[in-house]
Amino acid sequence: MGEIVDALADEDTLVVVVSDHGIIGYRGEMSDTELVRKILIENGYLVYRERPEIGFATKPQVEREITDWSKTKAIVHDDIYIYINLRG
């Protein structure tokens, strides 16, 4: 990107990069969603009855994960949403 901007834009040009899929970030080998999910699990806010290893998935794997809603206080979804369980 930097080379393209340098070649095509002068200092009076505003360059904005936009993407509808740009929210998925990674820290090493873990997505931001997995990092937040890990923090929620370690602090007891997200509890699974069953959760097989799912790798680098960024969205809940509904068909493979079974959330214990009686103990879960918060879940993360799509890197930018944290849903709070107000009834639980």
C-alpha positions in Angstrom: 0.0 0.0 0.0 2.7 2.4 0.9 4.5 2.1 -2.4 1.2 2.6 -4.3 0.3 5.7 -2.3 3.9 7.1 -2.7 3.7 6.6 -6.5 0.2 8.1 -7.0 -0.5 10.7 -4.3 1.1 13.9 -3.4 1.1 15.6 0.0 -2.2 17.3 -0.7 -3.9 14.0 -1.4 -6.0 12.3 1.3 -5.8 8.5 0.9 -8.4 6.5 2.8 -8.4 2.6 2.8 -11.7 1.0 3.6 -12.7 -2.6 3.8 -15.9 -4.4 4.9 -13.7 -7.3 6.2 -11.0 -5.2 7.9 -12.0 -5.9 11.5 -10.3 -9.3 11.8 -6.9 -8.8 13.4 -4.4 -11.3 14.6 -1.8 -11.2 17.4 0.7 -13.8 16.5 -1.3 -16.9 15.7 -4.5 -15.9 17.6 -7.3 -13.7 16.2 -8.5 -10.8 18.2 -11.8 -12.6 18.8 -9.9 -15.7 20.2 -7.8 -13.4 22.4 -10.9 -11.7 23.9 -12.7 -15.1 24.2 -9.7 -16.5 26.0 -9.8 -13.5 28.5 -13.5 -14.0 29.1 -13.0 -17.8 29.7 -10.0 -17.2 32.0 -12.0 -14.7 34.1 -15.1 -17.0 34.3 -17.4 -14.7 32.1 -17.7 -17.3 29.3 -18.2 -20.9 30.2 -18.6 -23.8 27.8 -20.1 -27.2 28.6 -18.3 -28.5 25.5 -15.8 -26.9 23.2 -13.5 -28.8 20.9 -10.4 -27.2 19.6 -11.5 -25.0 16.7 -8.2 -23.4 15.6 -8.3 -19.9 14.2 -12.1 -19.4 13.9 -13.3 -15.9 14.5 -17.0 -16.7 14.9 -18.7 -19.0 17.4 -18.9 -22.5 16.0 -22.5 -23.1 17.0 -22.6 -26.6 15.8 -19.4 -27.6 17.8 -19.5 -25.3 20.9 -22.0 -25.7 23.7 -22.2 -22.6 25.9 -23.3 -23.0 29.4 -25.7 -20.1 29.5 -26.5 -20.5 33.2 -22.8 -19.6 34.0 -21.9 -17.3 31.0 -22.0 -13.6 31.6 -20.5 -12.4 28.3 -19.5 -13.6 24.8 -17.5 -12.1 22.0 -18.5 -12.2 18.3 -16.8 -10.9 15.1 -13.9 -9.0 16.9 -16.0 -6.0 17.7 -19.1 -7.2 19.6 -19.2 -8.3 23.2 -22.7 -9.4 24.2 -23.6 -9.3 27.9 -25.9 -11.9 29.4 -28.2 -9.7 31.6 -30.4 -12.6 32.7 -27.6 -15.0 33.7 
